[in-house]
Amino acid sequence: MRFGEIKHVDFVCDERIEWFSHVMAPAIVRIFDETIVAFGGWDARGISRIFIGLVDSSSDRLHSVKLLLDVGNTGLFFDNGVFPGHWIKTQGGAELLSFTGFQNYGHDGQTNFSGLMSVVDNCGTVLSNVPFLDRSEKGLFVRAGHSAVFNNGSWWHAYSVGSRFDLVGGKDRPCYDICCHRSENLLDRWYTDEVVLKYDRDSEHGLGRPQIFHWGTDLYVVFTVRSRDMKYSWDMAHFRDGFWNRLFLDVPRSGSSWDSEMAYFPSVEVLSESMVKVWYCGNGFGRDGFGYVELTR
């Protein structure tokens, strides 16, 4: 794998939406030759909503931003924040967006579960107020970061599960591994979890928001790496001979201020059978914006 030049994306803020900060968890999709990004924008309390905008590829500028999904009503699984997961193209050609919803449960803890929404003409509708990925034995607190692709006659799902917290960076933070599941129908639910990628208990505390995608005829996932030194990064895994094999990429940083401490929440745009563009957010979970790097195999 070879990395190209890292590019930062400028954000042109509309005066009507100046109330939010951060460009967290960018999720990229190409529709009708337009590069569309959904992302989490924080309010003054650090509560995220999902926004959607366009990226001008000629100037690397984000514009035409609008609110796509607000927090849910009190008591719902996404009443304390949302951020995007993965764009899922149905067999009928419709675009769904998975999202992670946050809910407080006391003692400063939060649960994270995945939902699904339809997106038509940049307007979003939640499919159900019940999580698509709800609580399970292995995912008591985290069952989120869901992505899915259709492959060889079935749907392949990748997501994270966790049932414990560790003290990291002075705060109790969730720990989770990556699971994979296959289903005949996209919207089938399941409650047993097969862990396929485990985080390193010595240096990491979670592998999150796995994005499953086709690269040529192969299947890959790209995912966040939550390290105990809080210098979060990302990595990839390749499905080969019936197993997911982690690549342990040496992900570069741009050397500038926006991603010097964090390169987080990757999302892949496939350019060719040999090249992908990996989008990600920078320091402070996207406080300093987002950008991308091209990766060649």
Secondary structure by P-SEA (a helix, b strand, c coil): ccccbbbbbbbbccccccccccccbbbbbbcccbbbbbbbbbccccbbbbbbbbbccccccccccccccccccccccccccccccbbbbcccbbbbbbbbbbbbccccbbbbbbbbbbbcccccccccccccccccccccccccbbbbbbcccbbbbbbbbbcccccccccbbbbbbbbbbbbccccccccbbbbcccccccccccccbbbbbbcccbbbbbbbbbccccccccccccccccbbbbccccccccccccccccccbbbbbbccccbbbbbbccccccccccbbbbbcc
